[in-house]
Amino acid sequence: MIYTAILIHPELSFGRSEGDLHIENQKVKIIVEDFEYEFPLSELIIETGGAGNKFVFLKSKYKKDISIYTKDKRILNNSILTNTKAFVNDIKEAKKGLNEVYWGISIVAGLFLLLATSLYLFKDNMVHSLANKLPVQWEEKLGDKLFIAIENDYAFLHNDSILNVITTTIEPIINEAKQEGFNLEFFVIEDDNVNAFALPGGKIVINSGLLTRAESWEEVAGVLSHEVAHVTLRHHVRGAISKLGIFTIVSFLIGDGSAVAATVTEMGSQLESLAYSRSFEIEADNKGWEYLKKANINPYGMITFFEKLEKENESSELESLMSFISTHPDTKERITSLKNKPEQKEEYTPLELNYKNFKEAILYEIN
C-alpha cells in the first residue's frame, strides 16, 4: 500500500516535500519526484507528533535530522508493521496518542455544543437578566420619546374625570406596579378599534372602542392588568434585546448594561410596533391574572372579554377587531389556559361603580 507523506530532508530544495511512502519487508522508502530516500526497517522508530499531535512520524534511529510524517492513520494497521514484534509497543503508543487527540477534539466539540444548546435554552433567562440591568428611569425616558412620536397621530380625550374613574377602579393594580418600581400613566384616545397598548416605562393608551365594547369594569380591569404586566415584565426592552445576537447578549451580561442600552436606544423608534411574542402574551396573561387576584377583582373578566373578542371575530365586525387580535394572538388557547386556573372559583367583591353610566360618559365625550 502507498501512503501520502512528507519527507523532511536537508537535500531537498525547500527542506521538505510531499511524496509516496512505501513500507516494504526490509525497508521504509519514500519517493519525492526524482528523489528517493530509504532506510532499513530494523532502524525504524514510530511515534506521533506535529501540531495537535495528529501526525504519525517514521524515523531512522540513526538519522535524527531526517524524518517522514503522514496524517494517514491507516499506516498503523500496515500488516508488515503490525506483524513485526519490535513495533508492537510503538504502534500501541502511537494509537494511544492519536486517540487522546480525538478524545480532546470530541470533548471540545461536545462542550461547544453544550454551550450553544445552553445559550439557546436559557436565552430567555439571559434576556430577562439583561433587561433588569437597565434602569427603569431609562425605560421611562424611552417611553416618553415614543409617546411624543405618536401623540400627533391620535385624538386624546382630555377629560380628567374619566381618567380618574379608571385609575381609581384599578388603583390596587397601579399600587402593585408602583411597588415594582413603575409609575403608570393612562390615556384614552378616540378610536373605535378594540385595543389598548403599553409603552416602555408605564404609559398605557386605551382605545375608546375597548371601553364602549366592554360590559363591565371587570372586563376593563382584565385588559388593563394584562397591559400593566407587559410594562412590569419589561416586554418592550426584552423584545428588542432578543433581536440581538446571543453572543452579543452574553458579552453584555458579563460586562455592564451601557452597551446594550445604547443598542436598544437605536432600536427604540421601532419598539412601539414590536408585536409581542406568544410567550410574552401568556406571561402577561398570567401576571395580569395575579394582579387582579391581589386587587380582589374577579379575574374572570379577562376571560369574558377574550370570549367577546372571539365571538365578534366570527361576526361582521372583524375589521374593527383586527388591531387588538393581530397583537394578541391565539385567543382561544389563552381562554382555555385561563379557564383552567383554579383561582376562578374564588369569591371576589364586585366592583360597585356603574359601568353603564361610565360607558355613556365615554360615548358622550367622543360624540
The 8 nearest C-alpha neighbors of each residue, nearest first, counted from 0:
[[1, 2, 21, 22, 77, 20, 74, 23],
 [0, 2, 21, 20, 19, 3, 22, 74],
 [3, 1, 20, 19, 4, 0, 21, 71],
 [2, 4, 19, 18, 20, 69, 1, 17],
 [3, 5, 69, 68, 18, 17, 20, 2],
 [6, 4, 17, 68, 16, 67, 18, 69],
 [5, 7, 67, 15, 16, 8, 66, 17],
 [8, 6, 15, 66, 65, 14, 67, 5],
 [7, 9, 65, 14, 10, 11, 15, 6],
 [10, 8, 14, 11, 7, 65, 15, 12],
 [11, 9, 8, 12, 14, 13, 15, 7],
 [10, 12, 14, 9, 13, 8, 15, 16],
 [13, 11, 14, 10, 15, 9, 16, 8],
 [14, 12, 15, 11, 16, 9, 10, 8],
 [15, 13, 11, 9, 8, 12, 7, 10],
 [14, 16, 7, 6, 13, 8, 11, 5],
 [17, 15, 5, 6, 18, 31, 7, 14],
 [18, 16, 5, 4, 31, 6, 3, 15],
 [17, 19, 31, 30, 4, 3, 5, 29],
 [20, 18, 3, 30, 29, 2, 1, 4],
 [19, 21, 29, 2, 1, 28, 4, 3],
 [20, 22, 28, 1, 29, 27, 23, 19],
 [23, 21, 27, 26, 28, 20, 24, 79],
 [22, 24, 26, 25, 27, 21, 79, 28],
 [25, 23, 26, 79, 22, 40, 27, 80],
 [24, 26, 40, 23, 39, 27, 41, 22],
 [27, 25, 39, 40, 23, 38, 24, 28],
 [26, 28, 22, 37, 38, 40, 23, 21],
 [29, 27, 37, 21, 36, 20, 26, 22],
 [28, 30, 20, 19, 36, 35, 21, 18],
 [29, 31, 35, 19, 18, 34, 32, 36],
 [30, 32, 18, 34, 33, 35, 17, 29],
 [31, 33, 34, 30, 18, 35, 17, 16],
 [34, 32, 31, 35, 30, 18, 36, 11],
 [35, 33, 31, 32, 30, 36, 11, 29],
 [34, 36, 30, 29, 31, 33, 37, 28],
 [37, 35, 29, 28, 30, 34, 38, 31],
 [36, 38, 28, 27, 29, 26, 35, 39],
 [37, 39, 27, 26, 40, 59, 28, 42],
 [40, 38, 26, 41, 42, 25, 27, 37],
 [39, 41, 26, 43, 25, 42, 27, 38],
 [40, 42, 39, 43, 25, 26, 38, 85],
 [43, 41, 59, 40, 60, 39, 44, 38],
 [42, 44, 59, 40, 41, 58, 60, 45],
 [43, 45, 58, 57, 59, 60, 46, 42],
 [46, 44, 57, 89, 56, 43, 90, 58],
 [45, 47, 56, 93, 55, 89, 44, 48],
 [48, 46, 55, 93, 54, 56, 52, 53],
 [49, 47, 52, 54, 53, 55, 56, 46],
 [48, 50, 52, 54, 51, 53, 47, 55],
 [51, 49, 52, 53, 48, 54, 47, 100],
 [50, 52, 53, 49, 100, 48, 54, 97],
 [53, 51, 48, 49, 50, 47, 54, 100],
 [52, 54, 51, 97, 48, 49, 50, 47],
 [55, 53, 70, 48, 47, 69, 49, 52],
 [54, 56, 47, 69, 68, 46, 70, 48],
 [57, 55, 68, 46, 47, 67, 45, 54],
 [58, 56, 45, 67, 44, 68, 66, 43],
 [59, 57, 66, 44, 43, 60, 67, 56],
 [58, 60, 43, 42, 61, 62, 44, 63],
 [59, 61, 42, 62, 58, 44, 43, 63],
 [62, 60, 59, 63, 42, 58, 64, 43],
 [63, 61, 59, 64, 65, 60, 58, 66],
 [62, 64, 65, 61, 60, 59, 58, 66],
 [65, 63, 62, 66, 8, 7, 9, 58],
 [66, 64, 8, 63, 7, 62, 58, 67],
 [67, 65, 58, 7, 6, 57, 68, 64],
 [66, 68, 6, 57, 5, 56, 7, 58],
 [69, 67, 56, 5, 55, 4, 57, 54],
 [68, 70, 4, 71, 55, 54, 5, 3],
 [69, 71, 54, 72, 55, 53, 68, 4],
 [70, 72, 69, 73, 74, 2, 3, 55],
 [73, 71, 74, 70, 75, 55, 69, 76],
 [74, 72, 75, 76, 71, 77, 2, 70],
 [73, 75, 77, 76, 72, 71, 2, 55],
 [74, 76, 73, 77, 72, 90, 80, 81],
 [77, 75, 74, 73, 78, 81, 80, 72],
 [76, 78, 74, 80, 75, 79, 81, 73],
 [77, 79, 81, 80, 82, 76, 83, 75],
 [80, 78, 82, 77, 81, 83, 24, 23],
 [81, 79, 83, 78, 82, 77, 86, 75],
 [80, 82, 78, 83, 79, 77, 76, 87],
 [81, 83, 79, 80, 78, 84, 87, 86],
 [84, 82, 80, 81, 85, 86, 79, 87],
 [83, 85, 87, 86, 82, 81, 80, 88],
 [84, 86, 83, 87, 88, 89, 41, 80],
 [85, 87, 89, 84, 88, 83, 90, 80],
 [88, 86, 90, 84, 89, 85, 91, 81],
 [87, 89, 91, 90, 86, 92, 85, 84],
 [90, 88, 86, 92, 91, 45, 87, 93],
 [91, 89, 93, 87, 88, 92, 86, 94],
 [90, 92, 88, 94, 89, 93, 87, 95],
 [93, 91, 95, 89, 94, 90, 88, 96],
 [92, 94, 90, 96, 95, 46, 47, 91],
 [95, 93, 97, 91, 96, 92, 98, 90],
 [94, 96, 92, 98, 93, 97, 91, 99],
 [95, 97, 93, 99, 94, 98, 92, 100],
 [96, 98, 100, 94, 99, 95, 53, 93],
 [99, 97, 101, 95, 100, 96, 102, 94],
 [98, 100, 102, 96, 97, 101, 103, 95],
 [101, 99, 103, 97, 98, 102, 104, 96],
 [102, 100, 98, 104, 103, 99, 105, 97],
 [103, 101, 105, 99, 100, 104, 106, 98],
 [102, 104, 100, 106, 101, 105, 99, 107],
 [103, 105, 101, 107, 102, 106, 108, 100],
 [106, 104, 102, 108, 103, 107, 109, 101],
 [105, 107, 109, 103, 108, 104, 102, 110],
 [108, 106, 110, 104, 109, 105, 111, 103],
 [109, 107, 105, 111, 106, 110, 104, 112],
 [108, 110, 106, 112, 107, 111, 105, 113],
 [111, 109, 113, 107, 112, 108, 114, 106],
 [110, 112, 114, 108, 109, 113, 115, 107],
 [111, 113, 109, 115, 110, 114, 116, 108],
 [114, 112, 110, 116, 111, 115, 117, 109],
 [115, 113, 111, 117, 112, 116, 110, 118],
 [114, 116, 112, 118, 117, 113, 111, 119],
 [117, 115, 119, 113, 118, 114, 112, 120],
 [118, 116, 114, 120, 119, 115, 121, 113],
 [117, 119, 115, 121, 116, 122, 120, 114],
 [118, 120, 116, 122, 117, 121, 115, 245],
 [121, 119, 117, 118, 122, 116, 123, 115],
 [120, 122, 118, 124, 123, 119, 117, 125],
 [121, 123, 125, 119, 124, 118, 120, 126],
 [124, 122, 126, 125, 121, 127, 120, 241],
 [125, 123, 127, 121, 122, 126, 128, 129],
 [124, 126, 128, 122, 127, 123, 129, 121],
 [125, 127, 123, 129, 128, 124, 237, 122],
 [128, 126, 124, 130, 125, 129, 123, 131],
 [129, 127, 125, 131, 126, 130, 124, 132],
 [128, 130, 126, 132, 131, 127, 125, 252],
 [131, 129, 127, 132, 128, 133, 237, 126],
 [132, 130, 128, 133, 129, 127, 134, 233],
 [133, 131, 129, 130, 256, 134, 128, 255],
 [132, 134, 131, 130, 256, 135, 260, 137],
 [135, 133, 136, 137, 132, 138, 131, 130],
 [134, 136, 138, 137, 139, 200, 133, 180],
 [137, 135, 139, 134, 138, 140, 200, 133],
 [136, 138, 140, 135, 139, 134, 141, 133],
 [137, 139, 200, 135, 141, 136, 140, 199],
 [140, 138, 200, 142, 136, 141, 137, 199],
 [141, 139, 143, 137, 142, 138, 136, 144],
 [140, 142, 138, 144, 139, 143, 145, 137],
 [141, 143, 199, 139, 145, 140, 198, 144],
 [144, 142, 140, 146, 141, 145, 139, 147],
 [145, 143, 141, 147, 146, 142, 148, 140],
 [144, 146, 148, 142, 147, 143, 141, 149],
 [145, 147, 143, 149, 148, 144, 150, 142],
 [146, 148, 150, 144, 145, 149, 143, 151],
 [147, 149, 145, 146, 150, 144, 151, 152],
 [150, 148, 152, 146, 147, 151, 145, 153],
 [151, 149, 147, 152, 146, 148, 153, 154],
 [150, 152, 149, 153, 148, 154, 147, 146],
 [151, 153, 149, 150, 154, 148, 155, 147],
 [154, 152, 151, 150, 155, 188, 149, 189],
 [153, 155, 188, 189, 156, 152, 151, 190],
 [156, 154, 188, 187, 157, 153, 189, 186],
 [155, 157, 187, 188, 158, 154, 189, 186],
 [158, 156, 155, 159, 187, 186, 162, 161],
 [157, 159, 160, 161, 156, 162, 364, 163],
 [158, 160, 162, 161, 163, 157, 164, 156],
 [159, 161, 163, 162, 158, 164, 165, 157],
 [162, 160, 164, 163, 159, 158, 165, 361],
 [161, 163, 159, 165, 164, 160, 166, 158],
 [164, 162, 160, 166, 165, 161, 167, 159],
 [163, 165, 167, 161, 162, 166, 168, 160],
 [166, 164, 162, 168, 163, 167, 161, 169],
 [165, 167, 163, 169, 168, 170, 164, 162],
 [168, 166, 170, 164, 165, 169, 163, 162],
 [167, 169, 165, 166, 170, 164, 350, 216],
 [168, 170, 166, 172, 167, 171, 173, 220],
 [169, 171, 167, 173, 172, 166, 168, 174],
 [172, 170, 174, 294, 173, 169, 175, 293],
 [173, 171, 175, 174, 170, 169, 290, 294],
 [174, 172, 170, 176, 171, 175, 177, 169],
 [173, 175, 177, 171, 172, 176, 170, 178],
 [176, 174, 172, 178, 177, 173, 171, 179],
 [177, 175, 179, 173, 174, 178, 181, 172],
 [176, 178, 181, 174, 180, 179, 175, 182],
 [177, 179, 175, 176, 180, 174, 181, 173],
 [178, 180, 176, 177, 181, 175, 231, 174],
 [179, 181, 177, 178, 176, 182, 135, 231],
 [182, 180, 177, 176, 179, 183, 201, 200],
 [183, 181, 177, 201, 184, 180, 176, 200],
 [182, 184, 201, 202, 181, 173, 185, 203],
 [185, 183, 202, 203, 201, 182, 186, 204],
 [186, 184, 203, 204, 202, 183, 187, 162],
 [185, 187, 204, 205, 203, 188, 184, 162],
 [186, 188, 205, 156, 204, 206, 155, 207],
 [189, 187, 155, 206, 154, 156, 207, 190],
 [190, 188, 207, 154, 206, 155, 365, 156],
 [189, 191, 206, 207, 192, 208, 188, 153],
 [192, 190, 208, 207, 193, 189, 206, 319],
 [191, 193, 319, 208, 190, 194, 320, 322],
 [194, 192, 209, 208, 320, 323, 191, 206],
 [193, 195, 323, 206, 209, 192, 322, 205],
 [196, 194, 205, 204, 206, 197, 203, 193],
 [197, 195, 204, 203, 226, 205, 194, 198],
 [196, 198, 203, 202, 226, 204, 230, 199],
 [197, 199, 202, 142, 201, 203, 200, 271],
 [200, 198, 142, 138, 201, 235, 139, 230],
 [199, 201, 139, 138, 142, 230, 198, 135],
 [202, 200, 183, 199, 230, 182, 184, 198],
 [201, 203, 184, 198, 197, 183, 185, 200],
 [204, 202, 197, 185, 196, 184, 201, 186],
 [203, 205, 186, 196, 195, 187, 185, 197],
 [206, 204, 195, 187, 186, 188, 207, 194],
 [207, 205, 188, 208, 190, 209, 194, 195],
 [206, 208, 210, 189, 209, 190, 188, 191],
 [209, 207, 191, 193, 192, 206, 211, 210],
 [208, 210, 193, 212, 207, 206, 211, 194],
 [209, 211, 207, 213, 208, 212, 358, 219],
 [212, 210, 208, 209, 213, 358, 207, 361],
 [213, 211, 209, 210, 208, 214, 193, 207],
 [212, 214, 210, 211, 215, 218, 209, 219],
 [215, 213, 212, 218, 216, 354, 355, 211],
 [216, 214, 217, 218, 354, 213, 219, 300],
 [215, 217, 219, 218, 220, 354, 350, 214],
 [216, 218, 300, 220, 215, 219, 221, 297],
 [217, 219, 300, 221, 216, 215, 220, 301],
 [220, 218, 216, 222, 221, 217, 223, 213],
 [219, 221, 217, 223, 218, 222, 224, 216],
 [220, 222, 301, 218, 224, 219, 223, 300],
 [223, 221, 225, 219, 220, 224, 301, 226],
 [222, 224, 226, 220, 225, 221, 227, 219],
 [225, 223, 287, 227, 221, 226, 222, 220],
 [224, 226, 287, 228, 222, 223, 283, 227],
 [227, 225, 223, 229, 228, 224, 197, 196],
 [228, 226, 224, 230, 229, 225, 223, 231],
 [227, 229, 283, 231, 225, 230, 226, 287],
 [230, 228, 226, 232, 227, 234, 283, 231],
 [231, 229, 233, 227, 228, 232, 201, 199],
 [232, 230, 228, 233, 229, 227, 176, 181],
 [231, 233, 229, 230, 234, 228, 283, 282],
 [234, 232, 230, 231, 235, 236, 229, 237],
 [233, 235, 237, 229, 232, 236, 238, 230],
 [236, 234, 238, 233, 237, 199, 270, 239],
 [235, 237, 239, 238, 234, 233, 240, 130],
 [238, 236, 234, 240, 239, 235, 130, 126],
 [237, 239, 241, 235, 236, 240, 234, 242],
 [238, 240, 236, 241, 237, 242, 263, 235],
 [239, 241, 237, 242, 243, 238, 236, 126],
 [242, 240, 238, 243, 239, 237, 126, 244],
 [241, 243, 240, 239, 244, 238, 245, 237],
 [242, 244, 241, 240, 245, 247, 248, 239],
 [245, 243, 247, 246, 248, 242, 241, 240],
 [246, 244, 248, 247, 249, 243, 118, 122],
 [247, 245, 249, 248, 244, 250, 243, 118],
 [248, 246, 250, 244, 245, 249, 251, 243],
 [247, 249, 245, 251, 246, 250, 252, 244],
 [248, 250, 246, 252, 251, 247, 245, 253],
 [251, 249, 247, 253, 252, 248, 246, 254],
 [252, 250, 254, 248, 249, 253, 255, 256],
 [253, 251, 249, 254, 250, 129, 248, 255],
 [252, 254, 250, 251, 249, 255, 248, 256],
 [255, 253, 251, 252, 250, 256, 249, 258],
 [256, 254, 257, 251, 252, 253, 258, 132],
 [255, 257, 259, 258, 132, 260, 133, 251],
 [258, 256, 260, 259, 255, 261, 133, 251],
 [259, 257, 261, 260, 256, 262, 251, 255],
 [258, 260, 262, 261, 256, 257, 263, 251],
 [259, 261, 257, 263, 258, 262, 264, 256],
 [260, 262, 264, 258, 259, 263, 257, 265],
 [261, 263, 259, 265, 264, 260, 258, 266],
 [264, 262, 266, 260, 265, 261, 267, 259],
 [265, 263, 267, 261, 266, 262, 260, 141],
 [264, 266, 263, 262, 267, 261, 268, 260],
 [267, 265, 263, 264, 268, 269, 262, 270],
 [268, 266, 264, 270, 269, 265, 263, 141],
 [267, 269, 266, 270, 145, 265, 271, 264],
 [268, 270, 267, 272, 266, 271, 273, 265],
 [271, 269, 267, 273, 272, 268, 235, 266],
 [270, 272, 273, 269, 198, 145, 268, 235],
 [273, 271, 270, 269, 274, 268, 275, 326],
 [274, 272, 270, 271, 275, 269, 238, 235],
 [275, 273, 326, 272, 276, 325, 327, 271],
 [276, 274, 279, 273, 280, 326, 277, 238],
 [275, 277, 279, 278, 280, 274, 238, 326],
 [276, 278, 280, 279, 281, 275, 328, 329],
 [277, 279, 281, 276, 280, 282, 275, 283],
 [280, 278, 282, 276, 277, 281, 275, 283],
 [281, 279, 283, 277, 282, 278, 284, 276],
 [280, 282, 284, 278, 283, 279, 285, 277],
 [281, 283, 279, 285, 280, 284, 278, 286],
 [284, 282, 228, 280, 286, 225, 281, 285],
 [285, 283, 281, 287, 282, 225, 286, 288],
 [286, 284, 288, 282, 283, 287, 281, 289],
 [285, 287, 289, 283, 288, 284, 228, 282],
 [288, 286, 225, 224, 290, 284, 289, 285],
 [287, 289, 285, 291, 286, 290, 298, 284],
 [290, 288, 286, 292, 291, 287, 293, 285],
 [291, 289, 287, 293, 288, 292, 172, 294],
 [292, 290, 294, 296, 288, 289, 298, 293],
 [291, 293, 295, 289, 294, 290, 296, 288],
 [294, 292, 290, 295, 291, 289, 296, 171],
 [293, 295, 291, 171, 296, 292, 290, 172],
 [296, 294, 292, 293, 347, 291, 297, 348],
 [297, 295, 291, 294, 292, 347, 298, 348],
 [296, 298, 347, 299, 300, 217, 295, 291],
 [299, 297, 300, 291, 301, 288, 296, 221],
 [298, 300, 302, 301, 297, 343, 303, 217],
 [301, 299, 218, 217, 303, 298, 302, 221],
 [300, 302, 221, 299, 304, 218, 303, 298],
 [301, 303, 299, 305, 300, 304, 334, 306],
 [304, 302, 306, 300, 305, 301, 307, 299],
 [303, 305, 307, 301, 306, 302, 218, 300],
 [306, 304, 308, 302, 307, 303, 309, 301],
 [307, 305, 303, 309, 304, 308, 302, 310],
 [306, 308, 304, 310, 305, 309, 311, 303],
 [309, 307, 305, 311, 306, 310, 312, 304],
 [308, 310, 306, 312, 307, 311, 305, 330],
 [311, 309, 307, 312, 308, 313, 306, 314],
 [312, 310, 314, 313, 308, 309, 307, 316],
 [311, 313, 317, 309, 310, 314, 308, 316],
 [314, 312, 311, 310, 317, 309, 315, 316],
 [315, 313, 311, 316, 312, 317, 310, 309],
 [314, 316, 317, 313, 311, 318, 312, 319],
 [317, 315, 314, 318, 319, 311, 320, 312],
 [316, 318, 312, 320, 315, 319, 314, 321],
 [319, 317, 321, 320, 316, 315, 322, 192],
 [320, 318, 192, 317, 316, 321, 193, 191],
 [321, 319, 317, 318, 322, 193, 323, 192],
 [320, 322, 324, 318, 323, 325, 319, 317],
 [321, 323, 325, 320, 324, 192, 194, 326],
 [324, 322, 194, 321, 325, 320, 326, 193],
 [323, 325, 327, 321, 326, 322, 328, 320],
 [326, 324, 322, 321, 323, 327, 328, 274],
 [325, 327, 324, 274, 323, 328, 275, 322],
 [328, 326, 324, 325, 323, 280, 329, 330],
 [329, 327, 330, 324, 326, 325, 277, 280],
 [328, 330, 332, 331, 333, 327, 277, 324],
 [331, 329, 333, 332, 328, 334, 305, 309],
 [332, 330, 334, 333, 329, 335, 309, 306],
 [331, 333, 335, 329, 334, 330, 336, 337],
 [332, 334, 336, 330, 335, 331, 337, 329],
 [335, 333, 331, 337, 336, 332, 302, 338],
 [336, 334, 338, 332, 333, 337, 331, 339],
 [337, 335, 333, 339, 334, 338, 332, 340],
 [338, 336, 334, 339, 340, 335, 333, 302],
 [339, 337, 335, 340, 336, 334, 302, 343],
 [340, 338, 336, 337, 341, 335, 343, 334],
 [339, 341, 338, 337, 342, 343, 336, 344],
 [342, 340, 343, 344, 339, 338, 345, 337],
 [343, 341, 344, 340, 345, 292, 298, 339],
 [342, 344, 341, 345, 299, 340, 298, 338],
 [345, 343, 342, 341, 346, 340, 299, 347],
 [344, 346, 343, 342, 347, 341, 297, 292],
 [347, 345, 344, 348, 297, 343, 295, 342],
 [348, 346, 297, 295, 296, 349, 345, 292],
 [347, 349, 295, 350, 296, 346, 297, 351],
 [350, 348, 351, 347, 296, 297, 217, 295],
 [349, 351, 352, 348, 216, 217, 296, 168],
 [350, 352, 349, 353, 348, 354, 216, 168],
 [353, 351, 350, 354, 216, 168, 357, 356],
 [354, 352, 355, 356, 351, 357, 350, 216],
 [353, 355, 357, 356, 215, 352, 216, 358],
 [356, 354, 358, 357, 353, 359, 214, 215],
 [357, 355, 359, 358, 354, 353, 360, 352],
 [356, 358, 354, 360, 359, 355, 361, 353],
 [357, 359, 361, 355, 360, 356, 211, 354],
 [360, 358, 362, 356, 357, 361, 363, 355],
 [359, 361, 357, 363, 358, 362, 364, 356],
 [362, 360, 364, 358, 359, 363, 365, 357],
 [363, 361, 359, 365, 364, 360, 366, 358],
 [362, 364, 360, 366, 361, 365, 359, 358],
 [365, 363, 361, 362, 366, 360, 156, 158],
 [364, 366, 362, 363, 361, 189, 156, 207],
 [365, 363, 364, 362, 361, 189, 360, 359]]
